[in-house]
């Protein structure tokens, strides 16, 4: 029943690592740009929706080549 646990875990680890690092990095960079665009607003800690969306889409594009072949095999 659990014969594929370790192959799946080690197969997805590189892709998930790339995804998380890319997402975090891009989210920080894009949020800084968004904050610079709205300098005169009070910092309330909010985040624009496009920052999360763009970061997630770009991170998925960066990682898909690493975990997609594992799913196919």
Buried (B, 14 or more C-beta within 10 A) or exposed (E): EEEEEEEBEEBBEBBEEBBEEBBEEBBEEBBEEBBEEEEEEEEEEEEBEEBBEBBBEBBBEBBEEBBEEBEEE
